[in-house]
Amino acid sequence: MAFTIYQPIDGEETIYCEGEITLGAFTQAADGLDLSLLQEQCQQRVLTSEECYQAFRSMGIVYGPYFQGIEKIYVGQRQALAKIHLPVCSADKQDAYTLHPSLLDAAIQSAVGLTLSDAGQGLALPFAMDELVLIGDCLKAEWAFVRQRDEGRGITKMDIDICDEQGDCVLLIKGLTLKSKPVQDAILFYPHWEEKVVAPSFKEEKGHVIIYGAEPKIAQKISEQLPDEVCHVIPYDGDHFDIAGQFVRDAVQVFHIIQGILKAKPTHVVPVQILLFNQSDNPFGKALSGMLQTAHLENPHIIGQCIMLDGDMESDHVLTILHDNRQVMAPPQVAYRGSQKRYALRWKEVPPSEKKESLLWKEGGVYLITGGNGGIAKIIIQEIALHIQRGAVILVGRSQPTKDMQQWLNEWQQSELKVIYRSLDVTDRQAVQRCIKDIKATYGDLNGIIHGAGVTDDHFMIQKKATEFTQVLAPKVAGVVHLDEASQDCHLDFFVIFSSITGVMGNIGQADYATANAFVDQYAYYRNSLVKSQKRQGRTFSINWPLWEDGGMQVTSQQQRQWMNDTGMVALKPRAGIRAFYQAWASPWQQVMVLAGDRDKLCRFVGEQEKEQENDATFYLTLIEQIANNELSEKEFMQLLQSPPSG
């Protein structure tokens, strides 16, 4: 007997399902299911009812009380055993069905639940089945045994045996086909230094040279030998006790220098080169590149470059390096190493890996996440809950939890995975030390840190105040230093820094935020050097994230369209972000940049960051004049940049 389930819509039939029905006598397997043995085989992970439906909600599926029939799922290797029941609210109409929809759906939910245990797995939805065999009274169904059969190209096939309390089967679902919802394509890039000689050129504009961290005598000699340049000397006083304070003081000096150049409203190209000396003692100077990148975006007449110098150099050699790089002010970061070969910083796409992404989390683990009021923190905790049953996550934020956050926290009160929020200003060194000390006293240790705290206060550099600049630096810069120092005796598995692509590319109105993120990127390398010398524990890596779709910081749809048109970039979807997170963890690199959107456009966009751009002088001079007179906002500036005049 064939059947079709359809609905007439506007004179046309919309078909929902087709199949065949065969009537006959069906017998169940003689031995039934050994439920005790299956439970022993499915102990990789145990998902409670609350964890299952919370995971479904995080993926956009909200089941009402009539369809919450899962009590527990025991997950094994390519199989799962689910305890199911008929929800109490459905019991009064149970006699109306042979196949009760609540029980049948609970069994199918169990199959979807099996896919939840895969790291970074996208949502898989059922859309077909080969065969359904009705054997006994389905109202007696209490267990669903799910076995994964085939998998490939986003399609997964499963068989489900539904049985009663004794293990006798009452219903068989054969060849249930699930199709994975496509996970957004996130592209990962890693920084790569490659040898690059300077191409000969006859172009050389006079500009500004910032001598950073050099010995006073060397700095003075270089300045004297550059009479036609504007030289600025920023000494490094070697304050190892206050790494954050030292960097902020130095960054503010560079900020004032660049702001002065902007206020002069140059009508021609102004090179700004930062010579970085003594990299071994002060590895954070290259973070100033984020500020230079932003200055170029706000006034393309300013072209910045950080030049890293290895070891002691004679002043004559330094002058040659300046002269060579002045001819081609690209890419934004170059370094001279060993035999004084020139290396340029490039970003290369992370190659695909056949290695399955590993997990950071472990059963009973204790984790600290800063930026606790943000949306990304919620996403990470929901991901943790998919993989461990017991443990603790301590969320910290500068302010008290919002009303929505408090309501969300209340949902975790009955879970064995404890989610605790506490107010903490990460810029307060002593407060951070007390927090870590309390965590160790309560839980015995701390296993991982994710530093995601950060604030923005968007203003053009020409208008920004130094106090605003330092306030944006503090949560990132002081925060990462204080967290690292306070946790140096903890047995960490990881110390993850959530940075931003702004630290790599700069961003209009965010010179401070770009500088702060560039600093934490460099701190990842610094902390790994401490791990290597056995002064710290746990791998450190930094992820330069784009905007997350549900991450808290939002943009207008107009800005988002501009991103897509100009760069191919779009906001990162949560599941794509989680997958990228695991890919970064599985990769060998200490810093990874994540972008989402059109692959070809994004790869071209990343490549173009390394090229020196030619710009229309009159057009940009007019814009800078309007900015200085408060006649043009950041948003209006972004809109104008979409269609600069030609010729």
Secondary structure, 3 states (H helix, E strand, C coil): CEEEEEEEECCEEEEEEEEECCCCCCCCCCCCCCHHHHHHHCCCEEEEHHHHHHHHHHCCCCCCHHHCCEEEEEECCCEEEEEECCCHHHHHHHHHCCCCHHHHHHHHHHHHHHHCCCCCCCCEEEEECCEEEECCCHHHCCEEEEEEEEEECCEEEEEEEEECCCCCEEEEEEEEEEEECCCCCEEEEEEEEEECCCCCCCCCCCCEEEEECCCHHHHHHHHHCCCCCEEEEECCCCCHHHHHHHHHHHHHHHHHHHHHHHHCCCCCCEEEEEEECCCCCCCCHHHHHHHHHHHHHHCCCEEEEEEEECCCCCHHHHHHHHHHHHHCCCCCEEEEECCCEEEEEEEEECCCCCCCCCCCCCCCCEEEEECCCCHHHHHHHHHHHCCCCCEEEEEEECCCCCHHHHHHHHCCCCCCEEEEEEECCCCCHHHHHHHHHHHHHHHCCCCEEEECCCCCCCCCCCCCCHHHHHHHHHHHHHHHHHHHHHCCCCCCCEEEEEEECHHHHCCCCCHHHHHHHHHHHHHHHHHHHHHHCCCCCCEEEEEEECCECCCCCCCCHHHHHHHHHHHCECCECHHHHHHHHHHHHHCCCCEEEEEEECHHHHHHHHHHCCCCCCCCHHHHHHHHHHHHCCCCCHHHHHHHHCCCCCC
